[in-house]
Amino acid sequence: MAEVVFDGVTKVFPGETVALDDLTLEIADGEFMILVGPSGCGKTTALRCVAGLERPTRGTIRVGDRVVNDVTPRDRDVAMVFQNYALYPHMSVYRNLAFGLRQRRVPKAEIDRRVREISAMLGLDDLLRRRPAQLSGGQRQRVAMGRALVREPRAFLLDEPLSNLDAKLRVQMRAELKRLHARLGITTIYVTHDQTEAMTLGDRIAVMSNGRLQQLGAPQEVYDHPANLFVAGFIGSPPMNLVRGRAEGGRVVAGDLTFERSRIPDGEVAVGIRPEALSPSADGTPSFEFLVDVVEPLGDEVVVHGTTTGSTVETGAEEEEVPTQVEGARAPITARFDPGVRLAPGERLRLGVRPDRIHVFDLRTGAAIP
Amino acid sequence: MNVRRIAQSEHVVGWAFALPAVLLVVTFGIVPIVWSALMSFQRNNLLAPPQWIGLENYRALGRDPLFKASMVHAVVYTSLFVPLSVGGGLFAAIALNRKVVGIRVYRMAVFVPVVISSIATAIMFLWLFDPTFGLANWILGKLGLGPFGFFTSSDGALYSIIAMTVWGWIGFDAIIYLAALQGIPQELVEAAAIDGARPWGIFRTITLPLLGPATLFLVVFSSINAIQLFDEVYLLTNGGPGTSTYVPVFYLYQLAFAQGIAGYAAAIAYVLLVVILILTAIQLWVGKRLVYYAS
């Protein structure tokens, strides 16, 4: 096992596409690090640079105490699980698992012992003679994991390994991955665009956008204290509600919402509120008017979509082209309530929020204002 | 009743569309196959009324030294042509499967010999391999070798034909391999590299097995092609010097159209058909055990 360090790593592809822009990141020995961000943010390129499949244009990558920029993938002693698993289709599960060990000329008896051990650990015993095409998605995923683990690598690289699984299996495999990491303690870098995976799996998460590191921290810390508008818009599902506002003399006004914030500089701001921070009753807290549009009862909670006075803020984290500007000058708002809350489309009410649960960002720089 | 009428009329229209192709296949495919099968049991010179002689033509083949010699030449030719053209095609495809400036020109250059007619190729090789003025002997002379007779030498003529046909077919094999190579997911190669395989190991354990279907196709196709060798022999050596480049199809052509012994020639054609069927069946049987198909 080893620590993995990116030191000022930049990767520029032909055509001047900057995939990584001066990335500096230290992943501790045995840590489970999540690289999360939207498509094209550079997270997979970062992983491929560690694997040796891409060479950084500038900067260095260190695995353990060795700079590996010029080391072949073979000699880096890292293992990788690809998004599509990349199982060798013409080989049986056994041969897939044994491949890396055979290439490294490990004695046959030792190969057999390790393959049997890992297949028992991952529940692959009965599948050893099958070929990948004869396996289900979950089984293939486990073989890919097994192929990486069997070599006992110094670092474990996973490129969206759960994205091809159905929702139920993904939940199972997430737990399995967490158990495996707790048991083996291998330094793991896990690339995903799924924030549930990011929040649940990692010791720390590194949020990336446009090849740059936006924020690094424990999942809850990143969720509770997003460093900038991008992170605020990207982490959290449903995402944070953002409304354009203005700060003046310690008072912030955003649409219909007004609240006090000491030591805040005057200027244009974005006001962010998590959907679960909203309450259907004002109770003396700052509040704003809300027009219910769609109600989604989910059993354990109710998600209510609607609008309020004001205009929304683009963060760059929006994954799809959704109309964020609705009904002219109204901003979309999403709220999460207890299942007992009964609301109907077309209803108007005031939503309350505790001042300490309101985030404020500088609209010009995007940075959070404490 | 109406439905039936429509069905019938669609049937008729369908056949009307297919008829030209059906007529071509029947006239130039099925009729000659059946006719030559009958001829192989006849004494037939294509002019006089044929005479039914049963298996006599087939028995006579066993006693014919020229037929045996032509079969030996076919075996030598096939066993060299197939591995050299398939192996050469694979080598060329790997060389062409990279992103370098002018790669399209290189690919075209390798494929050009396939589309050049046999006659043009033959004339070019006659010049190249001319014993006195040819470029090949000039170069070999500079290296202190030769001169060689090439097409005029009874020892070297068959091998000169092999060299020429291999050159002509490598482009075809290369294009098939190139398509197959580009169908191999890059991720597999990357996974193998991370797993610890060196370039040769990746080629041997990943690339080559995944090229299995292309290899099997090319081996079967090239073998059939080789056994049916005719054009190059006819154009370059006319079976000579002596009978050193006689091959079965050339021999049966000589018998049927130069000497008018069409019944005997038809028997050779059918022996050849059986040989091709058996060889192909063996190749497919072996291929089924060794080749991995993605589907």
HADDOCK unambig.tbl for C-alpha pairs under 7 A between the chains (distance, minus, plus):
assign (segid A and resid 51 and name CA) (segid B and resid 194 and name CA) 6.91 0.50 0.50
assign (segid A and resid 73 and name CA) (segid B and resid 193 and name CA) 5.98 0.50 0.50
assign (segid A and resid 73 and name CA) (segid B and resid 194 and name CA) 4.85 0.50 0.50
assign (segid A and resid 74 and name CA) (segid B and resid 193 and name CA) 5.76 0.50 0.50
assign (segid A and resid 74 and name CA) (segid B and resid 194 and name CA) 5.06 0.50 0.50
assign (segid A and resid 74 and name CA) (segid B and resid 195 and name CA) 6.32 0.50 0.50
assign (segid A and resid 74 and name CA) (segid B and resid 196 and name CA) 4.10 0.50 0.50
assign (segid A and resid 74 and name CA) (segid B and resid 197 and name CA) 6.63 0.50 0.50
assign (segid A and resid 79 and name CA) (segid B and resid 194 and name CA) 6.42 0.50 0.50
assign (segid A and resid 79 and name CA) (segid B and resid 195 and name CA) 6.87 0.50 0.50
assign (segid A and resid 86 and name CA) (segid B and resid 187 and name CA) 5.74 0.50 0.50
assign (segid A and resid 86 and name CA) (segid B and resid 188 and name CA) 5.23 0.50 0.50
assign (segid A and resid 86 and name CA) (segid B and resid 191 and name CA) 6.58 0.50 0.50
assign (segid A and resid 87 and name CA) (segid B and resid 188 and name CA) 6.98 0.50 0.50
assign (segid A and resid 88 and name CA) (segid B and resid 188 and name CA) 6.52 0.50 0.50
assign (segid A and resid 90 and name CA) (segid B and resid 292 and name CA) 5.78 0.50 0.50
assign (segid A and resid 100 and name CA) (segid B and resid 195 and name CA) 4.48 0.50 0.50
assign (segid A and resid 100 and name CA) (segid B and resid 196 and name CA) 5.77 0.50 0.50
assign (segid A and resid 103 and name CA) (segid B and resid 196 and name CA) 5.69 0.50 0.50
assign (segid A and resid 103 and name CA) (segid B and resid 197 and name CA) 5.46 0.50 0.50
assign (segid A and resid 104 and name CA) (segid B and resid 196 and name CA) 6.36 0.50 0.50
